[in-house]
Amino acid sequence: MVTGMLDLDALSATPVSIEPFPHVVVSEFVPPAALTAVYADLPRDARGGSFPPEALRLGSHARALVKEMQGPELRARIAEKFVLELADAPTMLTVRLASRLSDGRIHTDSVAKQVTLLLYLNPPNEFETHKGCLRLLRGPDDLENYAVEVPPTRGTLLVFPNDKKAWHGHHTYVGPRYVIQMNYMTHDSKARAEMRRHRMSAIFKRLMPSSLPRLRPLNGTS
C-alpha cells in the first residue's frame, strides 16, 4: 500500500500570504521521489478539460495521491491554516491533463467552492517561459498586474479560500499540463448542482474509450 505522498508538515510551516488575496504556496508538497512515481502513473492524453479520477486509468501511486488529497489530515491542516470550518464540507476533485487555447482566462471560482487546492504535477524543466504559469492577480483586467506567479511544476501546492477578489489566470499554453484540482464545497443548492454535474461527467467520461499508455518517469523527460 502506498502512503505518505504529501508533505503536510511543510504546509503547516508555510505562512499565509495576503497579497493579492490570502493564499499558501508550498513547493514540493509532493516530494521529488513521490512525484516521479505519480507522474509515471498518469495517462498520456491530449484532451483538455477536467476529469474525475475514476474516469482515468491511474496507477497505484496516482490513486494513492488522490485518496490522500481527500483525506481528513489535509482537510484539518487547511482548516487550521485559514481558520475555517471544513469538517463536513463536501469535496470535489478533478484531474486536468492538458491545457487548451480556451484555458487560463482571468476568473474567480464558483461561489459554490469554499476553498480551492491546485496541486501541480509537471516536470521541473517545463513552463520556463511563463506560459501556463498561474498568476494571482490584483484585478480582473490584466494578466500582467499580478502579485504571485506559480509555476505548475515540482509537486507545488496552491491553496486559497474563494473570494470575489481572488482573480487568477495564466497566459495561453497548449500542451500537457497536469494538475489536480480539489475544492471544499459549500452546502447550498449551487454546490449540489455543481456536484451533480461532476457525477454525471464522471459517468459519461468513464464510458469513453481509452487506451492510454503510461508516461515516462520525470527523470527521463527533456
C-alpha positions as CSV (number, residue, x, y, z in Angstrom):
1,M,0.0,0.0,0.0
2,V,1.3,3.5,-1.0
3,T,1.1,6.0,1.8
4,G,2.5,9.4,2.8
5,M,2.5,11.1,-0.5
6,L,2.1,14.7,0.9
7,D,4.4,16.9,3.0
8,L,1.8,18.0,5.4
9,D,4.3,19.5,7.8
10,A,5.6,21.8,5.0
11,L,2.1,23.0,4.6
12,S,1.7,23.7,8.3
13,A,5.0,25.6,8.4
14,T,4.2,27.8,5.4
15,P,2.7,31.2,6.4
16,V,-0.4,32.6,4.7
17,S,0.4,35.3,2.2
18,I,-2.2,38.0,1.9
19,E,-1.1,39.7,-1.4
20,P,-3.1,39.9,-3.6
21,F,-5.5,37.7,-1.6
22,P,-5.0,35.1,1.2
23,H,-3.2,32.0,-0.2
24,V,-0.5,29.5,0.5
25,V,2.1,28.1,-2.0
26,V,4.1,25.0,-0.9
27,S,6.9,23.9,-3.2
28,E,7.5,20.1,-3.3
29,F,4.3,19.4,-1.4
30,V,4.7,16.1,-3.2
31,P,8.4,15.3,-2.6
32,P,10.5,14.6,-5.7
33,A,10.7,10.8,-5.4
34,A,6.9,10.5,-4.8
35,L,6.3,12.9,-7.7
36,T,8.4,10.8,-10.1
37,A,6.2,7.8,-9.2
38,V,3.0,9.7,-9.5
39,Y,3.9,11.3,-12.9
40,A,4.8,7.9,-14.3
41,D,1.3,6.7,-13.3
42,L,-0.6,9.4,-15.1
43,P,-2.2,8.8,-18.5
44,R,-0.9,10.5,-21.7
45,D,-3.9,12.2,-23.2
46,A,-4.1,15.4,-25.3
47,R,-7.7,16.0,-24.3
48,G,-8.4,19.2,-22.3
49,G,-11.0,19.6,-19.7
50,S,-11.4,18.2,-16.2
51,F,-11.7,14.5,-15.5
52,P,-13.0,12.8,-12.4
53,P,-10.2,10.4,-11.3
54,E,-12.5,7.4,-11.7
55,A,-12.8,8.2,-15.4
56,L,-9.0,7.8,-15.9
57,R,-6.5,4.9,-15.9
58,L,-4.4,5.9,-12.9
59,G,-1.6,3.8,-11.5
60,S,-1.3,2.9,-7.8
61,H,0.8,5.9,-6.8
62,A,-1.6,8.4,-8.5
63,R,-4.6,6.7,-6.9
64,A,-2.9,6.9,-3.5
65,L,-2.2,10.6,-4.1
66,V,-5.9,11.2,-4.9
67,K,-7.0,9.3,-1.8
68,E,-4.7,11.2,0.4
69,M,-5.8,14.6,-1.0
70,Q,-9.3,13.7,0.0
71,G,-8.3,12.5,3.5
72,P,-9.0,14.1,6.9
73,E,-5.5,15.1,7.7
74,L,-5.1,17.6,4.8
75,R,-8.6,18.9,5.5
76,A,-7.7,19.6,9.1
77,R,-4.5,21.4,8.1
78,I,-6.3,23.6,5.6
79,A,-9.0,24.4,8.1
80,E,-6.4,25.4,10.7
81,K,-4.3,27.4,8.3
82,F,-7.2,29.6,7.1
83,V,-9.3,29.4,10.3
84,L,-12.2,27.8,8.5
85,E,-14.8,25.2,9.5
86,L,-14.4,22.4,6.9
87,A,-15.2,19.3,9.0
88,D,-18.3,18.4,7.0
89,A,-17.6,20.2,3.7
90,P,-18.1,18.0,0.6
91,T,-15.1,17.6,-1.6
92,M,-14.9,17.7,-5.4
93,L,-11.8,16.6,-7.1
94,T,-10.8,16.6,-10.8
95,V,-7.7,15.9,-12.8
96,R,-6.6,18.1,-15.7
97,L,-4.2,16.5,-18.3
98,A,-3.7,19.3,-20.8
99,S,-4.2,22.9,-21.4
100,R,-6.2,24.3,-24.4
101,L,-6.4,27.7,-26.2
102,S,-9.5,28.5,-24.2
103,D,-7.9,27.8,-20.8
104,G,-6.3,30.3,-18.4
105,R,-8.7,33.2,-18.8
106,I,-8.9,35.5,-15.9
107,H,-11.7,34.4,-13.5
108,T,-12.7,33.8,-9.9
109,D,-14.0,30.4,-8.8
110,S,-17.6,29.5,-8.4
111,V,-19.3,30.7,-5.2
112,A,-20.2,27.0,-4.6
113,K,-16.5,26.5,-3.7
114,Q,-15.2,27.4,-0.3
115,V,-11.6,26.6,-0.8
116,T,-9.6,25.8,-4.0
117,L,-6.5,23.5,-3.9
118,L,-4.3,23.1,-7.0
119,L,-1.6,20.5,-7.0
120,Y,0.8,20.7,-9.9
121,L,2.4,17.5,-11.2
122,N,4.5,18.6,-14.2
123,P,8.3,18.1,-14.7
124,P,10.6,20.8,-13.3
125,N,12.1,21.8,-16.6
126,E,8.7,22.8,-18.2
127,F,7.0,26.2,-18.2
128,E,10.2,28.2,-18.2
129,T,8.7,31.0,-20.4
130,H,5.8,31.8,-18.0
131,K,3.2,30.4,-20.4
132,G,0.9,28.2,-18.3
133,C,2.2,29.6,-15.0
134,L,-0.8,30.6,-12.9
135,R,-0.8,34.2,-11.8
136,L,-2.6,35.6,-8.7
137,L,-3.9,38.9,-9.9
138,R,-4.7,42.3,-8.3
139,G,-7.8,42.7,-10.5
140,P,-9.9,41.2,-13.3
141,D,-8.4,43.1,-16.3
142,D,-4.7,42.5,-16.8
143,L,-2.6,39.3,-16.6
144,E,0.5,41.5,-16.1
145,N,-0.9,43.0,-12.9
146,Y,0.0,40.0,-10.7
147,A,1.5,39.6,-7.3
148,V,2.5,36.0,-7.4
149,E,3.2,33.6,-10.3
150,V,3.0,29.9,-9.6
151,P,4.9,27.5,-12.0
152,P,2.8,24.4,-12.4
153,T,5.7,22.1,-11.6
154,R,7.6,20.2,-8.8
155,G,4.6,19.0,-6.9
156,T,3.7,22.6,-5.9
157,L,0.5,23.2,-4.0
158,L,-1.5,26.4,-4.2
159,V,-4.4,26.9,-1.7
160,F,-6.8,29.8,-1.4
161,P,-10.2,30.4,0.1
162,N,-12.7,31.5,-2.5
163,D,-13.4,35.3,-2.6
164,K,-14.9,37.7,-5.1
165,K,-11.4,39.3,-5.4
166,A,-9.5,36.1,-5.9
167,W,-8.7,36.7,-9.5
168,H,-6.4,34.3,-11.3
169,G,-5.4,33.1,-14.7
170,H,-2.5,32.3,-17.0
171,H,-1.1,33.1,-20.5
172,T,-2.2,30.7,-23.2
173,Y,-0.5,27.4,-23.2
174,V,-1.4,24.4,-25.4
175,G,0.0,21.0,-24.3
176,P,0.3,18.7,-21.4
177,R,-0.3,20.4,-18.1
178,Y,-1.1,18.0,-15.2
179,V,-2.9,19.4,-12.2
180,I,-5.2,18.0,-9.5
181,Q,-7.9,20.5,-8.5
182,M,-9.8,19.8,-5.3
183,N,-12.4,22.0,-3.7
184,Y,-14.1,22.1,-0.4
185,M,-17.7,22.9,-1.3
186,T,-20.5,24.8,0.4
187,H,-23.8,23.1,1.3
188,D,-26.1,25.2,-0.8
189,S,-28.0,24.4,-3.9
190,K,-25.3,25.8,-6.2
191,A,-22.8,23.4,-4.7
192,R,-25.2,20.5,-5.0
193,A,-25.9,21.3,-8.7
194,E,-22.2,21.6,-9.4
195,M,-21.5,18.2,-7.8
196,R,-24.4,16.6,-9.7
197,R,-22.8,17.8,-12.9
198,H,-19.5,16.4,-11.7
199,R,-21.0,13.0,-11.1
200,M,-22.7,12.9,-14.5
201,S,-19.5,13.9,-16.1
202,A,-17.8,11.0,-14.3
203,I,-20.3,8.6,-15.6
204,F,-20.0,9.9,-19.2
205,K,-16.2,10.0,-19.2
206,R,-15.9,6.6,-17.7
207,L,-17.8,5.2,-20.7
208,M,-15.5,7.0,-23.2
209,P,-13.0,4.6,-24.9
210,S,-9.5,4.9,-23.6
211,S,-6.2,3.1,-24.5
212,L,-3.8,5.5,-22.9
213,P,-0.1,4.5,-22.4
214,R,1.8,5.5,-19.2
215,L,4.2,8.4,-19.2
216,R,7.9,8.2,-18.8
217,P,9.3,8.9,-15.3
218,L,10.2,12.5,-14.5
219,N,13.9,11.9,-14.8
220,G,13.5,10.7,-18.4
221,T,11.9,13.9,-19.7
222,S,13.6,16.6,-21.7
